[in-house]
Amino acid sequence: MLISGMATLTCAVKRIIGTELPDRFGLILDGWTHASEHYIAVYARYEVGGVIKTPPAL
């Protein structure tokens, strides 16, 4: 149940961001390590109506 809910939420967020994301945008890459685990996040940054937006990582 939790996994299907997470998948549904992911699809909804992708759809919303996809309709708003312009042709030109920037990417922010962030990575870190904790103990022996490595993490990476990718963020899109763009402008809509003069407002800079950086939605949560996908």
Secondary structure, DSSP 8 states (H G I E B T S, - for coil): -HHHHHHHHHHHHHHHHHHH--SS-EEEEEEEEETTEEEEEEEEEEEETTEEE-----
